[in-house]
Amino acid sequence: MPRNPQFTAGLPSWLNEDSLDLSRVPIDGILRQALSANEDLFRDGCRLLNSLCRAGRIDAGVFMLGLLRQNSADYARLPAPNH
């Protein structure tokens, strides 16, 4: 399907008409989510970090290691990894 230049012109560089490029997604908001005291936000942030890590984002993997250390007394808080 041909791309519509009017549609793709206003999109961020990490989002296009067909997909989301996880290797280019900004990580700042995801990091804030992963540090949230709210369990749902925390788990969603962890899952997003896991997805970024699987897409090759080393920075997301390093942050996940920090979350493991920070939550070492309560590993049940961390979501199960997706394989």
Buried (B, 14 or more C-beta within 10 A) or exposed (E): EEEEEEEEEEEEEEBEEEEEEBEEBEBEEBBEBBBEEEEEBBBBBBBBBBBBBBBEBEEBBEBBEEBEEEBEEEEEEBBEEEE
